[in-house]
Amino acid sequence: MPYYTFRCTGCDTVFETLVRSSDTPTCPQCASEALERQMGATAPAAKTPGVVSQARARAAREGHFSNYSRSEMKRK
């Protein structure tokens, strides 16, 4: 299910929701179906050294090493 950001044209509320292809989203404030889909922010690629090192440290604390490549595991 895609996660979309909408703006209600009736009450100007901005909200995010999961939407199935068969569903018609409604405004949580006024229950209107007059919505405009907004551009959402994209997620970062998560390849920055800081993000990778934090994920690896958490994995090591939890006792698994699934986020290491095979060549890196040989060095461990």
Buried (B, 14 or more C-beta within 10 A) or exposed (E): EEEBBBBBEEEEBEBEBEBEEEEEBBBEEEEEEEBEEEEEEEEEEEEEEEEEEEEBEEBEEEEEEEEBEEEEEEEE
